[in-house]
Amino acid sequence: MAASGGRLTTHVLDTATGKPAAGLKIALYRVSGNSHRKVKDVVTNADGRCDAPLLEGKDFATGQYELIFFAGDYLRASGQQLPEPAFLDQVPIRFGMAEDTHYHVPLLISPYGYSTYRGS
């Protein structure tokens, strides 16, 4: 179902350093059954946020989505010591958007754990 007032945003905080996770690649997929269709790739800015909503306006649609955060690449690039293979490399978060409203899906990341929630 297409919508016009909804939007999807995210941000990433590095809980190991206490700073925004700048330069972290994120891929957004639309999920339908076993099918994944890539919608876009983005990279976080200096504040750990994306420069624009991931979805908004005519591009926003309710349904099931998946964000894949390339945490391992970010953690290595930030100089944090990781084993090989890293405990966390790609962090997928699958979620549903059922309403024409703002959905905010943040990630708190460290080399050995992560958490998320529906933010505002």
C-alpha positions as CSV (number, residue, x, y, z in Angstrom):
1,M,0.0,0.0,0.0
2,A,1.5,3.4,-1.0
3,A,1.5,6.2,1.5
4,S,2.4,9.8,1.4
5,G,3.0,11.0,5.0
6,G,5.2,8.2,6.3
7,R,9.0,8.1,6.5
8,L,11.8,5.9,7.7
9,T,14.9,7.1,9.4
10,T,17.8,5.5,11.3
11,H,21.0,6.4,13.2
12,V,23.9,4.5,14.6
13,L,25.7,5.0,17.9
14,D,29.0,3.2,18.7
15,T,28.6,2.3,22.4
16,A,32.2,1.1,22.7
17,T,33.5,4.6,22.0
18,G,30.5,6.7,23.1
19,K,30.3,8.4,19.7
20,P,28.1,8.4,16.6
21,A,29.1,5.7,14.1
22,A,30.2,7.9,11.1
23,G,30.9,6.2,7.8
24,L,28.8,3.1,8.5
25,K,27.2,1.5,5.3
26,I,23.6,0.5,5.5
27,A,21.5,-1.4,2.9
28,L,17.7,-1.2,2.9
29,Y,15.7,-4.1,1.5
30,R,11.9,-4.5,0.9
31,V,11.0,-8.1,2.0
32,S,8.1,-10.1,0.6
33,G,8.1,-13.8,1.6
34,N,11.5,-15.1,0.7
35,S,12.2,-12.3,-1.7
36,H,14.5,-9.3,-0.8
37,R,14.6,-6.3,-3.2
38,K,17.3,-3.8,-2.5
39,V,15.8,-0.3,-2.2
40,K,19.0,1.7,-1.5
41,D,22.5,1.9,0.1
42,V,23.4,4.8,2.4
43,V,26.4,5.8,4.6
44,T,26.0,7.5,7.9
45,N,27.3,11.1,8.3
46,A,29.5,12.5,11.0
47,D,26.5,12.5,13.4
48,G,25.8,8.7,12.7
49,R,22.7,9.7,10.8
50,C,21.7,9.6,7.2
51,D,21.5,12.9,5.3
52,A,17.9,12.2,4.3
53,P,15.2,9.8,5.3
54,L,15.6,6.3,3.9
55,L,12.0,6.4,2.6
56,E,9.5,9.2,2.5
57,G,6.8,10.6,0.3
58,K,5.9,8.5,-2.7
59,D,8.8,6.1,-2.0
60,F,7.3,5.2,1.4
61,A,5.1,2.1,1.5
62,T,3.9,0.0,4.4
63,G,5.2,-3.6,4.5
64,Q,8.2,-5.6,5.8
65,Y,11.7,-4.3,5.4
66,E,15.3,-5.2,6.5
67,L,18.1,-2.9,7.3
68,I,21.6,-4.5,7.1
69,F,24.2,-2.5,9.0
70,F,27.8,-3.3,7.9
71,A,29.1,-3.1,11.5
72,G,32.3,-5.1,11.0
73,D,33.6,-2.8,8.2
74,Y,32.9,0.2,10.4
75,L,34.4,-1.2,13.5
76,R,37.6,-2.3,11.6
77,A,37.9,1.2,10.0
78,S,37.5,2.9,13.4
79,G,40.5,1.0,14.7
80,Q,38.8,-1.3,17.1
81,Q,40.5,-4.7,17.4
82,L,38.3,-7.5,16.2
83,P,39.0,-11.2,16.0
84,E,38.8,-12.9,12.6
85,P,36.1,-13.7,11.9
86,A,34.5,-10.8,13.8
87,F,31.7,-11.7,16.3
88,L,29.4,-9.1,14.6
89,D,29.9,-8.3,10.9
90,Q,26.6,-7.6,9.2
91,V,23.7,-6.8,11.5
92,P,20.3,-7.4,10.0
93,I,17.2,-5.9,11.5
94,R,13.9,-7.0,10.0
95,F,10.8,-4.9,10.9
96,G,7.3,-4.1,9.7
97,M,5.8,-0.7,9.0
98,A,2.0,-1.0,9.2
99,E,1.0,2.7,9.4
100,D,1.6,5.9,7.4
101,T,3.7,7.5,10.0
102,H,7.4,8.1,11.0
103,Y,9.4,5.0,11.8
104,H,12.8,5.4,13.3
105,V,15.0,2.3,13.6
106,P,18.3,3.1,15.4
107,L,21.2,0.8,16.1
108,L,23.5,0.8,19.2
109,I,26.6,-1.2,18.3
110,S,29.8,-2.5,19.9
111,P,32.1,-5.3,18.8
112,Y,30.2,-7.8,20.9
113,G,26.6,-6.6,21.1
114,Y,23.9,-4.5,19.6
115,S,20.4,-3.3,20.3
116,T,17.6,-1.6,18.5
117,Y,14.2,-0.2,19.3
118,R,11.4,1.8,17.6
119,G,12.5,5.4,18.2
120,S,10.8,8.7,17.5
